[in-house]
Amino acid sequence: MKHLTILVPNGENNLSSIVGAYKILTRANEFWKAGNRPPVFKVELAGSCEKVEFYEGLFAVKPHTNISALEKTDFVIIPSLNHNYKRAIQENQDLITWIAQQYRNGAEIASVCTGAYLLASAGLLDGKSCSTHWIAADNFRMEFPKVNLQPDKLITDEKGIYTNGGAYSFLNLLIYLVEKYFDRQTAIYCSKVFQIEIGRQSQQEFIIFKGQKQHDDDMVKEAQSYIESNLHEKIAIEHLSARFAVGRRNFDRRFIKATGNTPLEYLQRARVEWAKRAFENNRKTVNEVMYEVGYSDVKAFREVFRKVTGISPLEYKSKYNR
């Protein structure tokens, strides 16, 4: 039987991923034991304090054990953090050191949502793929430039390290881990009991694109504003770079460094975000919206929309417009 540790970080963090992970894994163990098989995991909560309060003291968690008494574990789950990431890192230096040591000792590590900040602070994500909540993506990319951030992905799995997207998508990560460490039948059982969609791989559909502007390149910010103000027009990137008296190659390089996207990708994401809001809020047809965001080719618009959101324009409209 493997030992699995669900961490309880210090500070005002999120409770749901701690409780949810504990409930799903213990239910998977119960289902597994019902088939006359020994439990796969011994599940324990661990932290560096005897009690951690949540939501201004409304709830509290008392970990089973202190990390100082837990020399070795086989699997670590890092729950999501609240939005004061720097403070969370400062308050949990002992957990960060412990996480790094456990990985060196052979443990696998999974981070939930913004728990990736603790994982990255331990130096375990450098050069690896990682996902987190899309709302934290710009900040995370700036804080940890050595990490290959992929916020469109729901789950990453690389060299014994797992990360996942935002908020309650941690439930999908738990089902993924149940299938990997128990079996498919147990994963299906848990997905049905907790009513979690099985096999989901992307959080693209849920991303609200607000423009990646947490950078200091004023020229790129001006270019972003121009793009967002002229989505209905035909915008040639060569003309855009010339507008700012910058060569195309240098323009692309600065844009990618500042935003993580090429100028064309940024234009596409901005147009798709405008189209998504149009589909949500009015009864216009796909073609009408397509023309309003500067496309004249239905196939091209459909391909770009699916690339950004993971579904077609018609599927999106049917799902979000009542």
C-alpha positions as a LaTeX table, in Angstrom:
\begin{tabular}{lrrr}
\hline
Residue & $x$ (\AA) & $y$ (\AA) & $z$ (\AA) \\
\hline
Met1 & 0.00 & 0.00 & 0.00 \\
Lys2 & 1.33 & 3.42 & $-1.00$ \\
His3 & 1.25 & 6.45 & 1.28 \\
Leu4 & $-0.51$ & 9.49 & $-0.17$ \\
Thr5 & $-0.20$ & 12.92 & 1.44 \\
Ile6 & $-2.68$ & 15.76 & 0.89 \\
Leu7 & $-0.93$ & 18.92 & 2.00 \\
Val8 & $-2.66$ & 21.59 & 4.09 \\
Pro9 & $-0.70$ & 24.81 & 3.38 \\
Asn10 & $-0.59$ & 27.65 & 5.87 \\
Gly11 & $-2.57$ & 30.79 & 5.18 \\
Glu12 & $-6.02$ & 31.62 & 3.83 \\
Asn13 & $-6.12$ & 29.10 & 0.99 \\
Asn14 & $-8.84$ & 27.04 & $-0.68$ \\
Leu15 & $-10.54$ & 24.21 & 1.21 \\
Ser16 & $-12.45$ & 22.51 & $-1.61$ \\
Ser17 & $-9.50$ & 20.74 & $-3.25$ \\
Ile18 & $-8.36$ & 19.34 & 0.12 \\
Val19 & $-11.79$ & 17.94 & 0.97 \\
Gly20 & $-12.52$ & 16.83 & $-2.60$ \\
Ala21 & $-9.24$ & 14.95 & $-2.97$ \\
Tyr22 & $-9.75$ & 13.24 & 0.37 \\
Lys23 & $-13.32$ & 12.18 & $-0.41$ \\
Ile24 & $-12.64$ & 10.83 & $-3.90$ \\
Leu25 & $-9.51$ & 8.90 & $-2.93$ \\
Thr26 & $-11.11$ & 7.35 & 0.16 \\
Arg27 & $-14.18$ & 6.38 & $-1.90$ \\
Ala28 & $-11.91$ & 4.80 & $-4.52$ \\
Asn29 & $-10.21$ & 2.81 & $-1.74$ \\
Glu30 & $-13.60$ & 1.63 & $-0.43$ \\
Phe31 & $-14.72$ & 0.49 & $-3.89$ \\
Trp32 & $-11.41$ & $-1.27$ & $-4.40$ \\
Lys33 & $-11.63$ & $-3.06$ & $-1.02$ \\
Ala34 & $-15.19$ & $-4.18$ & $-1.80$ \\
Gly35 & $-13.65$ & $-6.39$ & $-4.49$ \\
Asn36 & $-11.55$ & $-8.18$ & $-1.85$ \\
Arg37 & $-8.44$ & $-6.19$ & $-2.74$ \\
Pro38 & $-6.17$ & $-4.29$ & $-0.34$ \\
Pro39 & $-6.45$ & $-0.47$ & $-0.43$ \\
Val40 & $-4.14$ & 1.25 & $-2.90$ \\
Phe41 & $-3.40$ & 4.30 & $-0.75$ \\
Lys42 & $-3.17$ & 5.22 & 2.88 \\
Val43 & $-4.47$ & 8.81 & 2.64 \\
Glu44 & $-3.31$ & 11.37 & 5.19 \\
Leu45 & $-3.48$ & 15.14 & 5.50 \\
Ala46 & $-0.21$ & 16.78 & 6.51 \\
Gly47 & 0.93 & 20.31 & 7.24 \\
Ser48 & 3.32 & 22.32 & 9.37 \\
Cys49 & 0.64 & 23.50 & 11.85 \\
Glu50 & $-1.77$ & 21.65 & 14.13 \\
Lys51 & $-4.73$ & 23.56 & 12.68 \\
Val52 & $-5.29$ & 25.74 & 9.61 \\
Glu53 & $-8.34$ & 27.99 & 9.41 \\
Phe54 & $-10.22$ & 28.81 & 6.20 \\
Tyr55 & $-12.60$ & 31.59 & 5.20 \\
Glu56 & $-11.98$ & 33.85 & 8.19 \\
Gly57 & $-12.24$ & 31.00 & 10.68 \\
Leu58 & $-15.52$ & 29.61 & 9.38 \\
Phe59 & $-13.85$ & 26.23 & 8.74 \\
Ala60 & $-10.69$ & 24.62 & 10.08 \\
Val61 & $-8.59$ & 21.60 & 9.12 \\
Lys62 & $-6.54$ & 19.58 & 11.60 \\
Pro63 & $-3.99$ & 17.54 & 9.60 \\
His64 & $-3.40$ & 13.92 & 10.60 \\
Thr65 & 0.32 & 14.57 & 10.93 \\
Asn66 & 3.08 & 17.17 & 10.69 \\
Ile67 & 5.42 & 17.06 & 7.71 \\
Ser68 & 8.36 & 16.99 & 10.16 \\
Ala69 & 7.18 & 13.54 & 11.29 \\
Leu70 & 6.65 & 12.30 & 7.73 \\
Glu71 & 10.05 & 11.34 & 6.37 \\
Lys72 & 8.76 & 9.54 & 3.29 \\
Thr73 & 5.59 & 9.45 & 1.24 \\
Asp74 & 4.82 & 8.02 & $-2.20$ \\
Phe75 & 2.47 & 10.67 & $-3.54$ \\
Val76 & 1.85 & 14.32 & $-2.65$ \\
Ile77 & $-1.17$ & 16.42 & $-3.59$ \\
Ile78 & $-0.77$ & 20.20 & $-3.33$ \\
Pro79 & $-4.17$ & 21.95 & $-3.11$ \\
Ser80 & $-5.02$ & 25.27 & $-4.71$ \\
Leu81 & $-4.04$ & 28.60 & $-3.17$ \\
Asn82 & $-5.85$ & 31.89 & $-2.89$ \\
His83 & $-4.77$ & 34.76 & $-5.13$ \\
Asn84 & $-2.05$ & 36.20 & $-2.87$ \\
Tyr85 & 0.56 & 33.85 & $-4.31$ \\
Lys86 & 3.66 & 35.61 & $-2.99$ \\
Arg87 & 2.32 & 35.54 & 0.54 \\
Ala88 & 1.43 & 31.84 & 0.18 \\
Ile89 & 4.99 & 31.09 & $-0.94$ \\
Gln90 & 6.45 & 33.06 & 1.98 \\
Glu91 & 4.19 & 31.32 & 4.52 \\
Asn92 & 4.97 & 27.83 & 3.23 \\
Gln93 & 8.73 & 27.69 & 2.77 \\
Asp94 & 8.92 & 24.59 & 4.97 \\
Leu95 & 6.35 & 22.82 & 2.78 \\
Ile96 & 8.22 & 23.85 & $-0.39$ \\
Thr97 & 11.48 & 22.40 & 0.96 \\
Trp98 & 9.65 & 19.22 & 2.02 \\
Ile99 & 8.00 & 18.83 & $-1.41$ \\
Ala100 & 11.38 & 19.07 & $-3.18$ \\
Gln101 & 12.89 & 16.52 & $-0.80$ \\
Gln102 & 10.03 & 14.05 & $-1.29$ \\
Tyr103 & 10.40 & 14.27 & $-5.09$ \\
Arg104 & 14.11 & 13.58 & $-4.79$ \\
Asn105 & 13.21 & 10.57 & $-2.63$ \\
Gly106 & 11.01 & 9.17 & $-5.42$ \\
Ala107 & 7.56 & 10.55 & $-4.59$ \\
Glu108 & 5.21 & 11.70 & $-7.32$ \\
Ile109 & 3.67 & 15.16 & $-6.93$ \\
Ala110 & 0.36 & 16.60 & $-8.16$ \\
Ser111 & $-0.61$ & 20.26 & $-7.92$ \\
Val112 & $-4.18$ & 21.51 & $-8.06$ \\
Cys113 & $-4.89$ & 24.81 & $-9.82$ \\
Thr114 & $-2.67$ & 27.55 & $-8.31$ \\
Gly115 & $-0.94$ & 24.99 & $-6.10$ \\
Ala116 & 1.47 & 25.01 & $-9.05$ \\
Tyr117 & 3.05 & 28.10 & $-7.44$ \\
Leu118 & 4.37 & 25.96 & $-4.57$ \\
Leu119 & 5.50 & 23.27 & $-7.01$ \\
Ala120 & 7.32 & 25.81 & $-9.20$ \\
Ser121 & 8.87 & 27.47 & $-6.13$ \\
Ala122 & 10.38 & 24.09 & $-5.26$ \\
Gly123 & 12.16 & 24.20 & $-8.65$ \\
Leu124 & 10.43 & 21.03 & $-9.81$ \\
Leu125 & 8.72 & 22.52 & $-12.88$ \\
Asp126 & 11.73 & 24.10 & $-14.60$ \\
Gly127 & 11.82 & 22.81 & $-18.17$ \\
Lys128 & 8.58 & 20.87 & $-17.69$ \\
Ser129 & 5.02 & 21.39 & $-18.89$ \\
Cys130 & 2.54 & 22.84 & $-16.43$ \\
Ser131 & $-1.04$ & 24.00 & $-16.27$ \\
Thr132 & $-2.79$ & 26.25 & $-13.76$ \\
His133 & $-5.90$ & 28.41 & $-13.61$ \\
Trp134 & $-6.14$ & 30.54 & $-16.75$ \\
Ile135 & $-6.75$ & 33.60 & $-14.59$ \\
Ala136 & $-3.27$ & 33.23 & $-13.06$ \\
Ala137 & $-1.46$ & 32.35 & $-16.29$ \\
Asp138 & 0.08 & 35.76 & $-17.05$ \\
Asn139 & 1.38 & 36.21 & $-13.53$ \\
Phe140 & 2.66 & 32.64 & $-13.34$ \\
Arg141 & 4.49 & 32.97 & $-16.66$ \\
Met142 & 6.18 & 36.14 & $-15.43$ \\
Glu143 & 7.17 & 34.63 & $-12.06$ \\
Phe144 & 8.44 & 31.32 & $-13.47$ \\
Pro145 & 9.79 & 31.91 & $-17.01$ \\
Lys146 & 11.64 & 28.56 & $-17.05$ \\
Val147 & 8.36 & 26.63 & $-16.86$ \\
Asn148 & 6.60 & 25.56 & $-20.06$ \\
Leu149 & 3.17 & 26.89 & $-19.10$ \\
Gln150 & 0.25 & 25.39 & $-21.05$ \\
Pro151 & $-2.91$ & 26.96 & $-19.59$ \\
Asp152 & $-5.12$ & 25.46 & $-22.31$ \\
Lys153 & $-4.45$ & 21.97 & $-20.95$ \\
Leu154 & $-6.53$ & 20.54 & $-18.16$ \\
Ile155 & $-3.93$ & 18.00 & $-17.00$ \\
Thr156 & $-0.19$ & 17.59 & $-17.54$ \\
Asp157 & 1.69 & 14.40 & $-16.68$ \\
Glu158 & 5.48 & 14.49 & $-16.94$ \\
Lys159 & 8.24 & 12.68 & $-15.03$ \\
Gly160 & 6.13 & 11.94 & $-11.98$ \\
Ile161 & 4.69 & 15.45 & $-11.76$ \\
Tyr162 & 1.03 & 16.24 & $-12.48$ \\
Thr163 & $-0.59$ & 19.66 & $-12.75$ \\
Asn164 & $-4.10$ & 20.74 & $-13.61$ \\
Gly165 & $-6.19$ & 23.73 & $-14.63$ \\
Gly166 & $-8.39$ & 25.93 & $-12.53$ \\
Ala167 & $-10.97$ & 25.74 & $-9.77$ \\
Tyr168 & $-13.13$ & 22.59 & $-9.68$ \\
Ser169 & $-11.32$ & 20.99 & $-12.61$ \\
Phe170 & $-9.21$ & 19.33 & $-9.89$ \\
Leu171 & $-12.01$ & 16.75 & $-9.85$ \\
Asn172 & $-10.97$ & 15.69 & $-13.34$ \\
Leu173 & $-7.36$ & 15.34 & $-12.17$ \\
Leu174 & $-8.51$ & 13.11 & $-9.31$ \\
Ile175 & $-10.44$ & 10.86 & $-11.69$ \\
Tyr176 & $-7.35$ & 10.71 & $-13.92$ \\
Leu177 & $-5.22$ & 9.62 & $-10.94$ \\
Val178 & $-7.80$ & 7.06 & $-9.80$ \\
Glu179 & $-7.74$ & 5.45 & $-13.25$ \\
Lys180 & $-3.94$ & 5.43 & $-13.25$ \\
Tyr181 & $-3.46$ & 3.96 & $-9.76$ \\
Phe182 & $-6.62$ & 1.84 & $-9.39$ \\
Asp183 & $-8.22$ & 0.95 & $-12.74$ \\
Arg184 & $-10.70$ & 2.18 & $-15.32$ \\
Gln185 & $-13.67$ & 0.58 & $-13.58$ \\
Thr186 & $-12.90$ & 2.39 & $-10.32$ \\
Ala187 & $-12.50$ & 5.68 & $-12.18$ \\
Ile188 & $-15.88$ & 5.21 & $-13.87$ \\
Tyr189 & $-17.48$ & 4.36 & $-10.53$ \\
Cys190 & $-16.07$ & 7.53 & $-8.91$ \\
Ser191 & $-17.07$ & 9.66 & $-11.88$ \\
Lys192 & $-20.65$ & 8.39 & $-11.56$ \\
Val193 & $-20.87$ & 8.72 & $-7.77$ \\
Phe194 & $-19.45$ & 12.27 & $-7.77$ \\
Gln195 & $-20.97$ & 13.11 & $-11.19$ \\
Ile196 & $-17.68$ & 14.23 & $-12.76$ \\
Glu197 & $-17.30$ & 14.16 & $-16.53$ \\
Ile198 & $-14.66$ & 11.56 & $-17.33$ \\
Gly199 & $-11.99$ & 12.07 & $-19.99$ \\
Arg200 & $-12.03$ & 15.86 & $-20.09$ \\
Gln201 & $-8.67$ & 17.14 & $-21.35$ \\
Ser202 & $-8.98$ & 20.90 & $-21.88$ \\
Gln203 & $-10.00$ & 24.09 & $-20.09$ \\
Gln204 & $-9.94$ & 26.11 & $-23.34$ \\
Glu205 & $-13.69$ & 26.54 & $-23.42$ \\
Phe206 & $-13.67$ & 28.30 & $-20.04$ \\
Ile207 & $-10.84$ & 30.77 & $-20.64$ \\
Ile208 & $-11.83$ & 34.44 & $-20.68$ \\
Phe209 & $-9.19$ & 36.20 & $-22.75$ \\
Lys210 & $-8.47$ & 39.60 & $-21.24$ \\
Gly211 & $-5.18$ & 40.27 & $-22.98$ \\
Gln212 & $-1.76$ & 39.51 & $-21.57$ \\
Lys213 & $-0.68$ & 42.95 & $-20.35$ \\
Gln214 & 1.37 & 42.23 & $-17.24$ \\
His215 & 4.57 & 43.35 & $-18.94$ \\
Asp216 & 6.61 & 46.54 & $-19.39$ \\
Asp217 & 6.88 & 46.80 & $-23.18$ \\
Asp218 & 4.94 & 49.96 & $-24.04$ \\
Met219 & 5.16 & 49.35 & $-27.78$ \\
Val220 & 3.55 & 45.93 & $-27.40$ \\
Lys221 & 0.83 & 47.39 & $-25.16$ \\
Glu222 & 0.04 & 49.97 & $-27.84$ \\
Ala223 & $-0.09$ & 47.22 & $-30.46$ \\
Gln224 & $-2.43$ & 45.18 & $-28.24$ \\
Ser225 & $-4.75$ & 48.17 & $-27.81$ \\
Tyr226 & $-4.75$ & 48.78 & $-31.55$ \\
Ile227 & $-5.65$ & 45.15 & $-32.25$ \\
Glu228 & $-8.47$ & 45.18 & $-29.68$ \\
Ser229 & $-9.90$ & 48.43 & $-31.07$ \\
Asn230 & $-9.86$ & 47.24 & $-34.68$ \\
Leu231 & $-11.01$ & 43.63 & $-34.51$ \\
His232 & $-13.58$ & 44.21 & $-37.25$ \\
Glu233 & $-10.91$ & 45.41 & $-39.71$ \\
Lys234 & $-8.49$ & 43.38 & $-41.78$ \\
Ile235 & $-5.22$ & 43.66 & $-39.83$ \\
Ala236 & $-1.98$ & 42.69 & $-41.56$ \\
Ile237 & 0.81 & 42.05 & $-39.07$ \\
Glu238 & 3.38 & 43.54 & $-41.48$ \\
His239 & 1.42 & 46.80 & $-41.54$ \\
Leu240 & 1.05 & 46.69 & $-37.77$ \\
Ser241 & 4.80 & 46.37 & $-37.21$ \\
Ala242 & 5.42 & 49.16 & $-39.73$ \\
Arg243 & 2.95 & 51.33 & $-37.84$ \\
Phe244 & 5.30 & 51.16 & $-34.85$ \\
Ala245 & 8.45 & 51.49 & $-36.99$ \\
Val246 & 9.70 & 48.05 & $-35.97$ \\
Gly247 & 10.88 & 45.27 & $-38.28$ \\
Arg248 & 8.57 & 42.28 & $-38.52$ \\
Arg249 & 11.01 & 39.82 & $-36.95$ \\
Asn250 & 11.81 & 42.12 & $-34.03$ \\
Phe251 & 8.12 & 42.96 & $-33.62$ \\
Asp252 & 7.22 & 39.27 & $-33.38$ \\
Arg253 & 10.07 & 38.60 & $-30.94$ \\
Arg254 & 9.05 & 41.43 & $-28.60$ \\
Phe255 & 5.37 & 40.46 & $-28.81$ \\
Ile256 & 6.06 & 36.81 & $-27.93$ \\
Lys257 & 8.38 & 37.79 & $-25.07$ \\
Ala258 & 5.77 & 40.15 & $-23.60$ \\
Thr259 & 2.57 & 38.13 & $-24.09$ \\
Gly260 & 3.50 & 34.52 & $-24.79$ \\
Asn261 & 1.66 & 34.74 & $-28.13$ \\
Thr262 & 2.64 & 35.77 & $-31.63$ \\
Pro263 & 0.82 & 38.89 & $-32.90$ \\
Leu264 & $-1.34$ & 36.67 & $-35.13$ \\
Glu265 & $-2.24$ & 34.36 & $-32.23$ \\
Tyr266 & $-3.12$ & 37.39 & $-30.12$ \\
Leu267 & $-5.35$ & 38.77 & $-32.88$ \\
Gln268 & $-7.08$ & 35.40 & $-33.21$ \\
Arg269 & $-7.66$ & 35.06 & $-29.46$ \\
Ala270 & $-9.02$ & 38.62 & $-29.20$ \\
Arg271 & $-11.40$ & 38.04 & $-32.11$ \\
Val272 & $-12.61$ & 34.71 & $-30.73$ \\
Glu273 & $-13.22$ & 36.27 & $-27.30$ \\
Trp274 & $-15.36$ & 38.99 & $-28.91$ \\
Ala275 & $-17.23$ & 36.31 & $-30.87$ \\
Lys276 & $-17.82$ & 34.24 & $-27.71$ \\
Arg277 & $-19.46$ & 37.21 & $-25.99$ \\
Ala278 & $-21.59$ & 37.85 & $-29.07$ \\
Phe279 & $-22.78$ & 34.23 & $-29.11$ \\
Glu280 & $-23.59$ & 34.39 & $-25.39$ \\
Asn281 & $-25.54$ & 37.63 & $-25.47$ \\
Asn282 & $-27.49$ & 37.89 & $-28.72$ \\
Arg283 & $-29.26$ & 35.88 & $-31.40$ \\
Lys284 & $-26.94$ & 36.65 & $-34.30$ \\
Thr285 & $-26.01$ & 33.81 & $-36.60$ \\
Val286 & $-22.52$ & 32.35 & $-36.82$ \\
Asn287 & $-22.01$ & 34.09 & $-40.16$ \\
Glu288 & $-23.09$ & 37.48 & $-38.81$ \\
Val289 & $-20.67$ & 37.23 & $-35.90$ \\
Met290 & $-17.94$ & 35.93 & $-38.19$ \\
Tyr291 & $-18.15$ & 39.05 & $-40.39$ \\
Glu292 & $-18.20$ & 41.33 & $-37.35$ \\
Val293 & $-14.84$ & 40.01 & $-36.14$ \\
Gly294 & $-13.09$ & 40.42 & $-39.47$ \\
Tyr295 & $-13.48$ & 36.97 & $-41.06$ \\
Ser296 & $-15.02$ & 36.32 & $-44.46$ \\
Asp297 & $-14.25$ & 32.60 & $-44.75$ \\
Val298 & $-16.49$ & 30.28 & $-42.71$ \\
Lys299 & $-13.97$ & 27.44 & $-42.71$ \\
Ala300 & $-11.13$ & 29.69 & $-41.49$ \\
Phe301 & $-13.31$ & 31.18 & $-38.74$ \\
Arg302 & $-14.47$ & 27.73 & $-37.61$ \\
Glu303 & $-10.89$ & 26.40 & $-37.51$ \\
Val304 & $-9.57$ & 29.35 & $-35.49$ \\
Phe305 & $-12.54$ & 29.24 & $-33.09$ \\
Arg306 & $-12.07$ & 25.52 & $-32.47$ \\
Lys307 & $-8.31$ & 25.98 & $-32.04$ \\
Val308 & $-8.88$ & 28.58 & $-29.30$ \\
Thr309 & $-11.92$ & 27.11 & $-27.51$ \\
Gly310 & $-11.82$ & 23.41 & $-28.33$ \\
Ile311 & $-15.34$ & 23.44 & $-29.80$ \\
Ser312 & $-17.01$ & 24.84 & $-32.93$ \\
Pro313 & $-18.80$ & 28.24 & $-33.06$ \\
Leu314 & $-22.18$ & 26.52 & $-33.41$ \\
Glu315 & $-21.51$ & 24.21 & $-30.45$ \\
Tyr316 & $-20.47$ & 27.19 & $-28.33$ \\
Lys317 & $-23.55$ & 29.19 & $-29.32$ \\
Ser318 & $-25.87$ & 26.24 & $-28.62$ \\
Lys319 & $-24.30$ & 25.65 & $-25.23$ \\
Tyr320 & $-24.11$ & 29.22 & $-23.87$ \\
Asn321 & $-26.97$ & 31.07 & $-25.52$ \\
Arg322 & $-30.42$ & 30.39 & $-24.06$ \\
\hline
\end{tabular}
